[in-house]
């Protein structure tokens, strides 16, 4: 890449970053060294060591060398061309004229943008460049779902227990006969009372046929 091409590409890329629309319109020459491509912030990428080298390349561009851009008015471009070809050019001539504009050639702009994009892509694959590693994908079948561990019966909360009559159906506690699904006082099979029996003194549960309460010892009177 020549110094002219390098300088022109920097103009294109910096303008594209500022306002891409300006690539298609005339640009005041005074803006290039002061705001678009300042020497101090671009000298490394331009590969120039001194401001004189910078100004000489800019003068050659504005003179029309390499057909990178048009300089207007034409009489000023001719003065740039004559100065660039002299043995001792006056480099400050690029700052001397007001109302001088440069228009970037469209085909050169397109080439500069495409080349820059291509170089950015190829740098990703150069040795030493950070590589992209896709996430690892396991081809093994997923492990079968484990059966939940059984909970010991003694650890089941009381609220989770199902009453015996709900598990086996409503049955008479004396004969085991099925009871109808409605309120009743006696078993239709054996005639035994289905009403809960309690001690008249301490109100503890008692069973039919008991003569004494197992809780307080009180006689039950032949219940």
C-alpha positions as CSV (number, residue, x, y, z in Angstrom):
1,X,0.0,0.0,0.0
2,X,1.4,3.4,-1.0
3,X,1.4,6.4,1.3
4,X,-1.2,8.1,-0.9
5,X,-3.6,5.1,-0.6
6,X,-3.0,4.9,3.1
7,X,-3.8,8.6,3.6
8,X,-6.9,8.4,1.4
9,X,-8.2,5.3,3.2
10,X,-7.8,7.1,6.5
11,X,-9.9,10.0,5.1
12,X,-12.6,7.6,4.0
13,X,-12.7,5.6,7.3
14,X,-12.7,8.7,9.5
15,X,-15.4,10.4,7.5
16,X,-17.5,7.2,7.6
17,X,-17.2,7.2,11.3
18,X,-18.1,10.8,11.6
19,X,-20.9,11.0,9.0
20,X,-21.1,8.5,6.1
21,X,-23.2,10.9,4.1
22,X,-20.2,13.2,3.8
23,X,-18.4,10.7,1.7
24,X,-20.6,11.7,-1.3
25,X,-20.2,15.5,-0.9
26,X,-17.4,18.0,-1.2
27,X,-15.3,18.3,1.9
28,X,-13.5,21.6,2.9
29,X,-9.8,20.9,2.6
30,X,-9.1,22.8,5.9
31,X,-11.1,20.1,7.8
32,X,-8.8,17.3,6.8
33,X,-5.6,18.3,8.8
34,X,-7.6,19.9,11.6
35,X,-10.5,17.5,12.4
36,X,-10.8,14.6,9.9
37,X,-7.3,13.2,9.9
38,X,-5.2,15.2,12.4
39,X,-1.5,14.5,12.2
40,X,-0.9,13.9,15.9
41,X,-3.6,11.2,16.2
42,X,-3.1,9.5,12.9
43,X,0.6,9.6,12.3
44,X,1.1,6.0,13.3
45,X,-1.5,4.6,11.0
46,X,-0.3,6.8,8.2
47,X,3.3,5.7,8.9
48,X,4.7,9.2,8.8
49,X,7.4,10.4,11.2
50,X,7.2,14.1,10.7
51,X,4.5,16.7,10.0
52,X,6.4,17.6,6.8
53,X,5.9,14.0,5.5
54,X,2.2,14.3,6.4
55,X,1.8,17.6,4.6
56,X,3.7,16.3,1.5
57,X,1.3,13.4,1.1
58,X,-1.7,15.6,1.6
59,X,-0.3,18.0,-1.0
60,X,0.2,15.2,-3.5
61,X,-3.4,14.0,-3.0
62,X,-4.9,17.5,-3.5
63,X,-2.7,17.9,-6.6
64,X,-4.6,15.0,-8.1
65,X,-1.9,12.3,-7.9
66,X,-3.3,8.8,-8.1
67,X,-6.8,10.1,-9.0
68,X,-8.1,9.6,-5.5
69,X,-10.0,12.9,-5.3
70,X,-11.0,16.1,-7.1
71,X,-9.8,19.5,-5.9
72,X,-11.7,22.6,-6.6
73,X,-11.2,25.2,-7.8
74,X,-9.1,23.9,-10.7
75,X,-6.6,26.7,-10.6
76,X,-5.7,25.9,-7.0
77,X,-5.3,22.2,-7.9
78,X,-2.8,23.3,-10.6
79,X,-0.8,25.3,-8.0
80,X,-0.7,22.3,-5.8
81,X,0.5,20.1,-8.7
82,X,3.3,22.6,-9.5
83,X,4.4,22.8,-5.9
84,X,4.3,19.0,-5.4
85,X,6.6,18.6,-8.4
86,X,9.1,21.2,-7.4
87,X,12.5,20.4,-5.8
88,X,11.7,22.4,-2.7
89,X,7.9,22.4,-2.2
90,X,6.2,24.9,0.0
91,X,4.2,22.5,2.2
92,X,2.2,25.3,3.9
93,X,0.4,25.9,0.6
94,X,-2.3,23.5,1.6
95,X,-3.3,25.9,4.4
96,X,-3.1,29.1,2.4
97,X,-6.2,29.0,0.3
98,X,-9.7,29.4,1.6
99,X,-12.9,27.8,0.1
100,X,-10.9,24.9,-1.4
101,X,-12.9,21.7,-1.4
102,X,-12.0,18.1,-2.2
103,X,-14.5,15.5,-3.5
104,X,-13.6,11.8,-3.0
105,X,-14.0,9.7,-6.1
106,X,-16.9,7.2,-5.5
107,X,-15.1,4.2,-7.0
108,X,-12.1,4.8,-4.8
109,X,-14.3,5.2,-1.7
110,X,-16.1,1.9,-2.4
111,X,-12.7,0.1,-2.9
112,X,-11.3,1.6,0.3
113,X,-14.4,0.4,2.4
114,X,-14.4,-3.0,0.9
115,X,-10.7,-3.5,1.4
116,X,-10.9,-2.4,5.0
117,X,-13.8,-4.8,5.7
118,X,-11.9,-7.7,4.0
119,X,-8.8,-7.0,6.0
120,X,-10.8,-6.9,9.3
121,X,-12.2,-10.3,8.5
122,X,-9.0,-11.9,7.5
123,X,-7.3,-10.7,10.7
124,X,-9.7,-12.9,12.7
125,X,-8.1,-16.0,11.1
126,X,-4.4,-15.0,11.3
127,X,-2.1,-17.0,13.6
128,X,-2.3,-15.7,17.1
129,X,-5.7,-14.0,16.6
130,X,-8.3,-15.0,19.2
131,X,-10.2,-18.0,18.0
132,X,-13.9,-18.8,18.4
133,X,-14.7,-22.1,20.0
134,X,-18.3,-23.3,19.7
135,X,-19.9,-24.6,22.9
136,X,-19.3,-28.3,23.5
137,X,-22.3,-30.5,22.6
138,X,-22.7,-33.8,24.3
139,X,-23.9,-36.7,22.1
140,X,-24.6,-39.0,25.0
141,X,-28.2,-39.9,25.8
142,X,-29.5,-38.2,28.9
143,X,-29.3,-40.2,32.0
144,X,-32.7,-41.8,33.0
145,X,-34.6,-40.0,35.6
146,X,-34.1,-41.4,39.0
147,X,-37.1,-42.6,41.0
148,X,-37.8,-40.5,44.0
149,X,-36.6,-42.0,47.2
150,X,-39.3,-43.5,49.3
151,X,-40.1,-41.7,52.5
152,X,-40.3,-43.9,55.6
153,X,-43.8,-44.3,56.9
154,X,-42.8,-42.9,60.3
155,X,-41.6,-39.7,58.7
156,X,-44.9,-38.9,56.9
157,X,-46.7,-36.0,58.5
158,X,-50.1,-36.7,60.1
159,X,-51.7,-34.3,57.6
160,X,-50.6,-36.5,54.8
161,X,-52.0,-39.7,56.2
162,X,-55.3,-41.1,54.8
163,X,-57.8,-42.3,57.4
164,X,-58.3,-46.0,57.4
165,X,-62.0,-45.7,56.5
166,X,-61.1,-43.7,53.4
167,X,-58.6,-46.3,52.3
168,X,-60.8,-49.4,52.8
169,X,-64.2,-47.9,52.5
170,X,-66.8,-47.4,55.2
171,X,-67.1,-50.6,57.2
172,X,-68.6,-51.7,60.5
173,X,-65.8,-52.1,63.1
174,X,-67.6,-55.1,64.6
175,X,-68.6,-57.3,61.6
176,X,-66.8,-55.7,58.7
177,X,-70.0,-55.2,56.8
178,X,-70.3,-52.3,54.3
179,X,-72.1,-49.3,55.6
180,X,-74.3,-47.1,53.5
181,X,-73.0,-43.7,52.6
182,X,-75.3,-41.7,54.9
183,X,-75.5,-40.9,58.6
184,X,-76.5,-43.9,60.7
185,X,-76.4,-45.0,64.4
186,X,-76.4,-48.8,64.0
187,X,-74.9,-51.4,61.6
188,X,-77.6,-52.9,59.3
189,X,-75.8,-56.3,59.4
190,X,-75.0,-56.9,63.1
191,X,-77.0,-54.2,64.8
192,X,-74.0,-52.8,66.7
193,X,-74.0,-49.1,67.5
194,X,-71.9,-47.0,65.2
195,X,-71.9,-44.0,67.5
196,X,-68.7,-43.4,69.3
197,X,-68.7,-44.5,73.0
198,X,-67.1,-42.4,75.6
199,X,-66.6,-42.6,79.4
200,X,-69.3,-40.4,81.2
201,X,-66.6,-39.3,83.7
202,X,-63.4,-38.5,81.7
203,X,-64.9,-38.7,78.2
204,X,-62.2,-41.1,77.0
205,X,-63.0,-43.4,74.1
206,X,-64.3,-46.8,75.2
207,X,-65.3,-49.9,73.2
208,X,-68.5,-51.9,73.4
209,X,-68.5,-54.6,76.1
210,X,-66.0,-52.8,78.4
211,X,-67.0,-52.7,82.1
212,X,-64.5,-50.1,83.2
213,X,-62.8,-47.1,81.5
214,X,-59.2,-47.8,80.7
215,X,-58.3,-44.1,81.3
216,X,-59.9,-43.4,84.7
217,X,-61.1,-46.9,85.9
218,X,-64.7,-45.7,86.4
219,X,-67.3,-48.5,86.1
220,X,-69.2,-48.1,82.8
221,X,-72.5,-49.6,84.1
222,X,-72.8,-52.5,81.7
223,X,-72.2,-50.5,78.5
